[in-house]
Amino acid sequence: MIKKCLFPVAGYGTRFLPATKAMPKEMLPVVNKPLVQYAVEEAIDAGMSEMAFVTGRGKSAITDHFDFSYELETQIRGSGKEEYLSSIRSVLDSAVFSSTRQREMKGLGHAILTGKTLIGNEPFGVILADDLCFNGEGMGVMAQMAKLYNQFRCSIVAIMEVPQDQVHKYGVIAGECMKEGLYRVDDMVEKPAPEDAPSNLAIIGRYILTPDIFNIIQDTPPGKNGEVQITDALLKQAREGCVMAYKFQGTRFDCGSVDGFVDATNHVYQNIYLQS
Ligand code: G1P
């Protein structure tokens, strides 16, 4: 059973300026809930109970969000507004939260390595809160991956098909198809030009990683854009051992872009908010 989930939340939300000038991008609300809370709820839904944040300067609103607020609790108790706190209360009752800071922005691989101190020597999930995923009444994406982990016991990345002119935004895999929607990875390239992409199967922000990844990241030189890429470390892990890529069930919204964020907002409003 995987207990821990890592949330790299140190990045700047440049595309959402000025909204993200003094507020972390992960706190942007999709309808009435911040992006990072959806991410934590997905981890809880997967049976995980220890949430580890890799934060940075200006991100303290995230750690405050997952702490008790005496003022708010005192104000709201018995006032008929308590229902507005019910989802975050339930999150706080279901997990413990810890954080460490990434002092320099050196890439996703570096952010994950920074989280080693919170993870230790066990397999763990990674969720990028920018990628908001839903699967209706079905299992969340991380829960689907945790189930697969129990079978394969190796690192797993979630993938989706994207149009060829979009591959440059993602890590892209190639591999041997084991069964419908499941590949054993044998190649992986971070943000390739369309002509260099090994396929159109793009990695989205959900990973399950085995802890040997930390030593591999440590030995991984900076790659695309001069950053230490998790994609490069995973390729080494795939070639020396095994990495699986899984076409998840559900819908993913790229909330790192304004268009994706607006689509996610409409989806949540229609399918979740109005139905509740
Ligand atoms: C990161 C990863 C990339 C992956 C993407 C998913 O890129 O480096 O491999 O496809 O997340 O969202 P970023 O979007 O942070 O640039």
Residues whose N, C-alpha, C, O or C-beta is under 5 A from the ligand:
A	BS01	G1P	L108 D131 K169 Y170 G171 I203 I204 G205 T231
